[in-house]
Structures are given as structure tokens and as C-alpha cells.
């Protein structure tokens, strides 16, 4: 149950060979702040705040520590160094610590209060030479632990060392806190607590290390600014981990189950009636199994709706770091895109996309985000909106990291069944069969802001030059409208996906919530945000039947089959013969979180507005046709802020659609464009580039 392996072999206290000790280094004392209800200890060290998982330590090393035991059970900062050389020198130790300081945002010199040097070689007995012991003496640590596999020096010295049996493979290099009793030393994982200053998270999370795969919430907030504190572990812990996602810090949308936590769907009423999850969603467990670290649950529009910022009630709407800090985060994976845009300490965020909920947040935050092909990822143990339209995607700032994550996360064994999607079984090859044409959708383009359209045109010129593609101006609305009668038109398709979404969520969420709330509160309707209130209150089970659902699924299937044979289709040379370009974002104009600031159509934009030239909102194309749609940040343009009253920058993005199953073809294209310098890593903060 979390106390991993104990070792009871003897330890010895010896004088180590070294030069005369220097004056003790100035290190900040560890200040205990609070003990959490889950047994963690929050503490201050220097000017940083940390959390230690003391209830379930990472490792316990047994032995006789009676001469150094602390009867009060105080926590001591510890640095563990894994040494691989035959002869460990002072220069080696100095280099290891320098690498820790440079490569990690959790470690600091204050953790050098105590040092544990472990032999990481597979054979032989390495030695610590005189310079290593002199270097340790100069650090003036309170305790020095040395692996018993090191050859013991015979020279005398003033520094006291404790020789300790080597730990198991569960203990890795990096910063820890330890408590020393007479019979054991317990090493606990430490997390740096970061302020969620943009309030994009509901709360932070960490692995309880109980051996059962349970996660704990962090109930610590920064009271002055009302910010949740989000725990991130040392990156050093993962340096020796060969798993493909080892050490990546990932935020999770609060639709996905994490064992031990409540899945709220952004609703306090729902959180009240449900139990904590007793399993983790397979899509999320895949990340954990590959070494990823889940650092928190982020905010979403309630029940994954497309609610505008001014219609959020249960949650305070998250903040977008871009521009003046008052721009929209869109919906419903809003906290995911904005948190990735805000924090260097966060690598990825996982979200869902039913109608637009990955792609629009990526557009307004200037991050990379995807709606994958329908059926690409299981949505088991994920609160549904539409079973046949839901998908799971990932936000990132870096193209290569994004592709690496995707190629390891999306695997055939986690694809959805055709019985859920209503579509043919998905095949998603890792294809380098690139498209021949770009379909520039004139029903959705050009971008409203001419400066942004020039950014887009530059991107198109670069892409055509690199891949040898031609550009075709294409009006999809006209093509669909001119098809024969048996091909479903936009009105019918909109109704069909509306049925799929309405039935799924009412049965899985709305009806259970309404029933439970009525029983608890004398027939009352639950307090929920406006987006679902009237829809659920007026839902007709007589109208929304299984037959209607199945008919709607058949309509979608017919549309997908037509689309994949006539519009985006495979050839022997290309996974998707063409790709479509359009805009799911703001056209290069600012869109504010405050409704009244969006009233000038020449200088601002509302989201989710269908252009008068289009027969359907572009965000609905891939929910209807099952295709893959990715949002790509390609630049930024200036605007005059209605909030700061100075010139700020807003991201410019483009949406790219390919045939269902050609996700990896697109990701391979993005890597090529990144290698050529066309696509760049997005920065955090006010400006994406």
C-alpha cells in the first residue's frame, strides 16, 4: 500500500576521507505549512512552496539509524544522486547538481541539506575520490548517505557519513524529503506547487502512490489571489525512465474519470450526486502507463456545452493569457487550451471535442489542438455529450512533442467500436502519402482581418512549395447543395447530429441528475447553467426514441460514405488526396470574455458564428463527416485592446481537415513543416510567437 520496499540490512556511521570542511552553505530551512486531509505535507523551502506525499512514501530504507534519528519525525530536504562512473569525483557531483538546477524547475540548492549518493553501475565497487568527499564537505550537508556498494575510504575526516544499502528501482534521482526514525528512513516524493494564476484549473492532482492507481486532489489554494495550487513533480524523476511519455505533465478535462476523484462535468449539482471514480478512464490510464504525470483537472463549460463566457454560472470562467488577458478561452475544453498557453510547467492537456471543443480553444489560445477522426480514441469512463460524435484530443505548444504524444497515445486497441460510431472500422496508418491539393474553402474564407489573411496566404505558399500541392478554391456549401436528393443535406445533417447529442447526454447525465435532485430536494429541478436547462426540462422521451437515434446514425453514415468517396478520398499515392483549409477561430480579430466588448463587428468577433456564405457552421463538418480537423497556430497580428487600451497581439490559426483515418498523415506534415521552420513552438504568455 505505497510503502514500497524496505531494506533491513545494516548501516554504519563512518568518518569519510575528505579535506577540511568549509563554512556551511546558506540554505533556507524547511517550514511546515499544513498537513492535507490526504496525508500530504505542504512546506516552504526558500521562496517556493512544495507538497510532499508523506502518507505513501516513494521508498523506505530499513536499518539502524538510532544515532541520527529525529524523534519528532521532522522532514529533511534530500538530494539523491545516481552515480555511474567507476571513480566519482567532485567535478562529477558538481556537474550532476548543475544539471539538476538547469534541467528541473522543482529542484533547488535548498534540497542539498542532505545528500544520498547511489551507485548506478551494474557491477564492481566504485569509489568516491578525495575531491568528491571534499566537494560534499563544502556543501556542509546535515547528512550524507552513501550506497554500501561504494568502496569505503580508509582516510580520516571530519564529515560523518551513513553507509546505506542501495535502494530498489522505485527510488530515482532527484529532490525528496525524508523522515528518519531509529529503524528506517522514508523518502517522500515532492511536488512544487504552482499558482494557477489564470484560474484555468478546478484543482491540482497527484498520484497517491497507494499501489491501487488512486489519485488525490490538492485542496490548497493561494488565498490572496484565490488561485488553485497545482503540483508538479521533479522532471529528474523521469530522466532514467524509457517510457515514451515519461515525465510529461498533463492536465485532464473534468469529463474524464481519474480513480479517487469526482468527475464533475463542470457541475456542482452533478458532483453532489455522484461517487468518486473507482477506475481511471482507459484513455487517461494509457497516459499514466506511458509515464505521463497527471497534474490537475481543468475547467470546462458545464457538461461540455458550447456556452459563452458570460453564461458560466457554477465555475468562474478561465482566463486566456494571450493579448490583454481578457480574451475568450472558448468552450468547452477552455481550461485546457488556455492552461497550455499560460504555463511553461505544463506540457499537454487532454480534452474532448464534440462540436468544436478542442479546436476553438486551440484557436483562441494559439496552441496546437486536434479533433481526431471519429472512433480514434475510446471514450469509456468519459462523461458523454454525443456517443457517436464525441472525440478526444490533446493540446500542445510544440509540434514535435505533439506528434510524439499522439503517435504513442492513439493506438488501435483503444479505438472505438463501430457499434458506437455507426461508421466503418477505423484504419489510421502512419502515412507519408501526402495530399496533392489544398481546398481553400471560400464559404469560410478569407479571414476577416486582412493582416491575418496575409499570414494565412504566406503559410499556404510555404506549404505548397514544400509538398508540391496545388490550391483550389472550393465552395463546399455549393457542392453539398447541388448533390442528388439521396445525399443528406446540411439541414438534415444538423438535425441528425443534434439528435445523437441530445439523446446521449440526456440519458447518461440529464435524466439521472434530474431524478436524483428531485428525490433529494422535494421535486426541484437541479441548479445548472442555462446551456442545458431548458433542453432537459422540455425533453420528450416520446419524441427522442431509439428508432430516431438509429435513423440519425444512419443519416450520418450515409453522409460519411458520400464525403469519403466524392470530397476527401484516398488514392494509391495519398491517404487523403486533398486537405481543406478553413477558420474555426476569430478571423484574426479579438474575441472577448465580456459580451459587450465584442459589439464592433469590424474590430472584434463573436465565436461560433456561421458566415452568410456557408450553409452550416464549419465546426460541424467533421462531427458530421467523421473527418480529422486540426487547429494550427501560424502567426499573430496586432489589435487595439478594449481593456488595456494599448496594442496587443492575437494569435492567427488555420483549421485543416483531412479524410477520416489520415490523422498521422497530417501530423507527419506538421513535423515536416516544423523541420522547415514554417511551424514554430508557441510561447506561453501574452504573445504566442
N, C-alpha and C positions, 0 to 999 in steps of 0.2 A: 504493500500500500504506500508506495512512494519513498520509503526509506530503502534506497536501492540495495547496495551490497555493503555489508560490514566486514571489516578485516580485524582480526584479533591477534595478529602476530605482534610480537613485542616491539617497542620503540625504545630508543636510547637517547639520552641527552649528552652531547659531547661538545668539547671546545674545538672549533674548526680552525684550520690554518688560514690566517689572513694577516694583513698589515694592521696597524693600529687604527681603531675606529675613528672616524671623523665626527664632527658635531652632528647631532640628529637633524635630519631633514625636517623642514616645517611642513607638517601635514595637518589638514583640518580634522578635528575629532568627529566621530560618528555621533549624531544627535538623533535619538529616538523621537519620532513624531507621533505615531499612533500604531495600534495593532488593529487590523481589519477583522471583520466577522468571519472571514475565511482563513484566518491564521497567518496572514501576511503581515510583515512589519514595514511600515513606511519610515524612512530615515533620511536625514540630511547629511551630506558629505560635501564640504566646501559650499559652493553656491548652487549645487544640484540636489534634486530630490529623487529618491530611489524607493523601490519596493523589493523586499526580499521574501521569497517563498519559504518561510521557515517551518510551516506545518509539514511540508513534504520536501525535505532537503534533497539536493541532487545526489549526494553521496555521504555516507557515514564511514569514517575510518576508525576502527577499533584499536585499542591498545591501552597502555598505562600512561596517562597524562597527569598524574597526580601532582607533579611539581609545577605544572603550568596551568592547571585547571582554574577556571573562573567560576566560583561558587554562585555568582549572581546570574550566570548564563548570558553575560553580555555578548553582543555581536562585535566581531572584529573584521575590518576590511582585509581581504586576502587577494593576492595576485598569484595565479597558478601559471607557471611557465613550463611548457613541454620542450625539453632539450633533446636534440637529435645528434649532436656531434660527439665524437669519442672523447674529446677534451673540451669541456665547456669553459670558456674564458670570460673575463669581464666584458670584453668587446661583444661577445655573443649575447650576453644578458642585456647589455645596454642596447644592442640592436633589436632584441625581442621587445623590450619595453618601448622603444621608439616606434616600432611597427604597431604596437597596441595603441599608442597615442595617436598615430597618424590614421590608422585604419578603422578606428572604432569611436563611436560617439557616447559610449557608456563608460568605458574605462577612463580613469584619471590617475594621477600620481598619488592621490589620497588612498587608493587601494594598495599601495606599497607599504602600508602599515605592517603587513605580514606577507611573507613570500613562501611559496611552496614550489620547489623545483623537482620536476618529474622526469625520469628517464623515458624517452620515447623511442629508444632503439630496441631492436628485436633480439639482440644478442650482445654478449660482452658486458664488461663493467666499466662504464665511462667514468671520468674523473672531473672534479671541479678544480681547476688550477688556482694558483695563488691569486692571480688577477681577478678571477671570478669571486673568490671569497673577499678580496679587498673591495670589489665593487659592492657586494652585498653589505659589507661593513659600512661603506659610505652611505648606503641608503638608510642605515640605522633602523631596521625594522624591529618591531616588538618581538616577532617570532620568525624564525627561518626553519621551514620544514624541508628535508632533503630525502629523496627516494633512497631506500636502503640498497638499491641496485648500483648506486654510485660507490666507487671505491672510497674508503674513508682515509682522510689525510692523517698523518701522524704528527704533524707540526702543531704547536700550541698557538692559541689565540685567545682573544677576549670575547669573541662572539659566540653566543650559545645557539646550538643547532639541535633540532629534533629530527632524528632519522626515523622515517615512516615508511611502512610497506607501501609499494606502489598501488595506486587506485585502480579500480576497474575501468573498462572502456566508457562507462557512463559519465565519468568526470572528464571534462575537456579544459583546455587552457582558457584563461580569461579572468575577469574580476568576480569575486564571490564575497559573501560574508560567512563567517564561521563562528560557531559557539563551541567552546572547549570544556568538556566535563572530564572527570577523572578517568573515564573508561572509553571515551570516544571524542572525535571531532566531527561535527556536522557541517558540511559545506552547502550553502543555500544559493540558488540562482538569484541573481539580482537583475532588476529592470530599471532603466531610467524612466522616470515619469515626466512625460512631456505635456505641457499645456496645450489643449486643443483650443487655441485662441480664436479660431474661426468657427468654433462650435459646430463642427461637421459630424461629430460622433455623439451617439447616445451614451456610451460608456466604454472604457477600456476593458480588455480581457487578457487572461494569460492561462497557460496550461497548468492545471493544478498539480500535475506530477503524481497523481494518486494511483497510477497504474491502470486506471479504468478509462482513460481518454476524456476525462471531465475537464471543463473549463470554469474558471472563476471570473466573476465580474470585479472590476475595481470601483469601489464606492467612494473614491477620493475625488474631490473637486477643489479647484482653486477658488476660494470664497470671494476674493476681492473682485474677480472678473467673471465668476460663475462658470468657469471652464472645466470640463471633464479632464482628468489626468489619464493619459494613455501610456501603458507600459511597453517599453521595447527592450528586448534582451540584447546583450552584447553580441556584436557581429563576430567576435573572436570565437564564440562557442561553435560556430559553424565552419570555421576555416578548415578543419580536417574532415568535414562531412562531405562525402562524394555524391550525395543525392542531388538531383538537378535543381531543386528549389531551395536547397539548404540555406537558411538564414534570411531568406526574403521575408519582409514584413508585409502582411496582407490585412486589409480591412474588409469586413464582411457586412453586406447589407442585411438588415434585420428582418429579412424574409427567410433566411437560411438557418436551419437548426444547427446549434452547437450544443453538444451534450453538457448539461448542467446549467444552461441559460434559458431564460424565457425568450421565445420568438414573438415579438410584439406586433410586427407588421406596421409599426408606427402608431399603434392604438393603445392607449391606456386601458380602455374597456376590454379589449381582447387580452391584454396582458393579465388582467384581473381574473379572467375565467379559465385560462389555460395553465397547465402544469409546465414545469421546466422540461426541456427536451431530454429524452433519455437515450438519444443517439445523435450523432452528427450527420448532417446531410452527406451522402456519398460524394457529391461534387466538392464539398469542403474537406471531407476526410482525405480525398485524393491529394489536396494541397499539403495537408499535415503529413501524410505518408511520404511525400516527396521532399520533406524537410522544411516546408514553409511555416512561418510563425504567425498566428492569428492574434492581432493586437487590439481589435475592438470591433464593436457593432456600430455602424454608421447610420445616420438619419436618412429617412426615405419619406416620400409622400405616402400618406396613410393608405394601407392596403395596395400599394404600388399604383396608385392613381396618377393621373396627369395633372394634379391640382396646381394652380398657380401659387406663387409665394404668398399672396395676400389671403389665400383660402386655407392656409395651415392653421390648425387650432391646438391640437394636442401637443405638438412639438413646436419649438421655436425654429424658424426656417434657417438652414445653414448659410454661412457666408462664403462668397466667392472671393479668393484673393486677387483676382485679376482686376486691372484697371483701378477704379476708385474704391474697390471693396464693397460696392453696393449693387453689383450686377447679379442677375439671376444665376442660380445653380441648376435651373430647370427642374424636372421631376422624372421618374420617382427615385432613381439611383443618384439623387442630387448630392448627398453627402459623400458619395464615392468619388465622383469626378472632382469635386472641389477640394476634398482632402488630399488627393494625389497632386493637385495643382498647388496646394498650400505648403506641404511638409516634405522636406528632404529626408526625414527619418522614416517615411512611409514609401514602400516600393510599388505596391499594387493595391487595387480594391476590386472586389468581386461584386457584381451586381446582376440584375435581371433586365431583360428588355422584352416587353410585350408589344407596346405601341411605339415607343421611342426612347425608353428609359435608360439605355446605355448611351445611345448616340447623341441625344441632345445635351445631356450633362457633359459629355466629352467635348461637344462643340463649344459650349459657353465657357468651359474651363480651359480650353486649349490643351487637351490631353488626347492620347490615343485611346479609342474605345470601339468595341465591336458588338454588333448583333450577329451571332453566328448563324449558320444555316439551321433551319428548323430541324430539331432532333439531334443536334450536335452534342448536347450535354443533358444528362438526366436531371430532372427537377424533383426527384424524390426527396421528401422531407424539406421542401421549399413551399412556403405559402403561395398558392396559385392565384393568378389572375385569369389566364386562359390556358387550359391544359394543352390545346393544340396550337397556341400562338406564343407561349412563354419560351424564353431562351435565357441562357446565362453567359455573361461576358466579363471582360476584365479591362480595367483602366491602367494605363502606364504612361510614363513620360519619355521612355527610351525605346526606340524601335527594336533594337536587338534584344533587350530584356523582354519586351512584349512578345516577340516571336518565340523566344526561348520558353517563356512561360506557357504560351498557347500550345506549342508543339509537345509539351510534356503533360499539360492538363487535359486537352481534348484527345481522348483515346477511344477506339471502337467499343471497348467493353462498357463505356459509360454513355453511349448513345441511347436516345430514347427509342422505345418500341414504336413500330408503325401503328399499333393499336391506339396509341396516344396521339400521334401527329396526324394520322389519317393519310400519310404520304408513303411513297415507296421507301424501302430501307435506304438509309443514308450511306453513301460512299464518299469519303473525303480523302482523296490521295494527296500525298505531299508532292504537288505537281510544280514543275518548272515549265509547263506548257502555257506560255503567257498569251494574253489576248492579242488580237490583231487590230481591233478597233476600239475607240472611245466614243461612246454615245453621249453626247453633250445634250442633256435633257432641256430643251427650250421651253417646256411648260413649267420648269422650276428655276431656270437660269436665264439671264445673268444675275449675279449678286446685286443687291440693292445699292451697295456702296461702290461707286466706280473704282475707288482705290483698292478695295478688296477684290473686285473682279480682275484688276490687273495682276494682283498676286496669284489669283487662280489661273489666269492665262499663262503666266510665267511657269507655274507648276505643270500645266498641260504641255507647254513647249518642251520642258525638260523631260517629261515622261515619254512623249512621242519620240524624242531624239534617242533616248536610251533604249527603248523597247521596239522602235521601228513601227509604231502604231499610226494609224490614220484617225482623224477626228471627223465624226459625222454628227451634224445637228439633227436631233431626233425628238419628235413630239410623241411621247408615249400615250398621252391622253387621246390624241387623234387616232393613233393606231388601234388602241383598245376600242374606241368608239366606232371604228369602221369595220370591226370584225363581224362575222356572221352571227346570227341570233343564238346559236348554241353555245357561244363563248360568253361566259359571265361578264357582265359589265360592272363598272365601279359601284353603282348604287346597290346592286345585288351583293357584291363582294363586301362592301361595308356592312351591310345588314348581317351577312353570314359571320364575319369575324365578331361583330357585336354580340350575336347570339352565343358564339363559342366562349367569349369572355364573360358575359353576364351569367350564363348558366354555371360555368365552372366556379366562379368566385362566390356566387350566392349559395350554392350547395355546400362548398367547402368551408366558407367563412361567414357569410352573411346570415344564413339561417341558424347555424349553431350559436352565433353571437346573440342574435335577437332572441332566440329561445332561452338561452341561459340567463340573459339580462332580465327578461320578463319574469322569469321564475324568482330571481333574486330581489327584484325591485318592483313588485306589485304591478306587473304588466307594462312597465315603462319600456320605451324604445331606448337602445343604448346611445350614449353621447359620443357621436362620431363626427368627423369632418363633413362638410357639405358634399364632397365629391360622390359619396356613396349613399347619403341619407335618403333622398327621395327614390333613388333607383331600388334600394332594398325595401323601403317602406311600401312601394307600389308594385313590387314583383308579383307576377302572376304565374303560379305553378301550372295552371291550366293552359297557359299560352306557351311557356318555355318547357316543352316536353322533350323526352328522349328522341322522339321522331324528328322534331325541329332541329335538335342538336345534330343528329346524324345527317339530316338533309344539308345543314350548313357545312358540315365536314366534307360532304360530297361536292358541294359547290366549290369549296376551296381546292379540293383535289383536282377538279376539272380545270380550274384557273392555273394551277401549278403546272399541270401537264401541257397546257397550251403555251404557257410562258417559256417552258424549257424546250419546247420544240420550235417556237417561232421567234422568240426575242433573245433570250440568253441561253445558248445551247453549246454543247461540247462538240469538238471536231477532233480528228486524229492528232492535230497539232496543238490544240488549245483546250485546257479544261473548260474555260469559258471564252467563247470566240470573241465576245465583246465585254466591256465593262461600262456601266452607266455612271455618270457624274451628275450630282445634284447637290442641293444645300439643305441640310436639316437644321441649320443654325439660324443666325440672325442677319445673314446677308452682309456681314461686316459692320453692323450697327450695334450700339449698346442696347441691351435689354435689361431693365432694372427690376430689382426685387420689390420695388414700390410702384404700385399701379399707375399713380398719377404722373410719374416721371416718364412714362412711355407714350405720352399723348401727341408727340410731334412725329408723324409718320415719315418725315424726310430725314430725321436725325436719330430716331430711336425705333425699336421694333418690339412687337409682341411675338412670343414664341407660338408655335403650332398654328400659324395662320396659313390657310391654303391659298396659293396665288390665284388670281382670277383666271389665269391661263391654264390651270390644272384642274382635272376632274376629280382629284382626290388628294388628300394630304400626302405628301411624299413619304412621310414616316410610315404610312400604312402599306407601302408597296411590298416590302419583304415579309411583314406579318401575313399578307395575303398570298404572295407568291413563294414563300419559303426560302427566299434567297438570302445570301450573306450581304450585310451592309456594314461598312466600317467608316468611322469618322477619323479624319487625318488632319492634324494641325499643320498648316503650310505657311503661316506668317502672322503678321499683326498690322493693324492700321490705327491711326490716331483718331481720337474723338474728344470733343469738349464735354467734360463731365458736368452733369446737372447736380452733382453732390459736392465735389471738391472745387469746382469752378476753375480747374486748370486742365490742360491737355493730358489725357491718359491714353493707354493703348488697349485695344480689344483684340482677342485672337481672331484669326481667319482660318476656317477649316473647310474641307470638302468632304462630301459623303460619296463613297464608292461602292457600287453594287456589282456583284458577280453571281453567276449561276449557283444554285444550291449545291453544296459539296465542294466548292472551289475556294474555301477559306484559306487553305495553305498556299494556294497559288497567289492569293493577294498578299499574304504575309511574306512570301518569297520575293514578291515585287517590292514590298516596302523595305526589306533588307537591302535589296539591290540599290534602291533609291537612297537609302541611308549611306551605303558604301560610296555612292557617287556624290554625296554631300547635298543632295536635294532635300531629304528629310533630316531633321535635326532633333536633338534631345530638347524637350521642353524644360524650361527652368521652373522653379517654384517662385511664387510671389506675384508682384504686380504685373510683370511682363513675362510672356511665355518664351520670348527669344531675345 
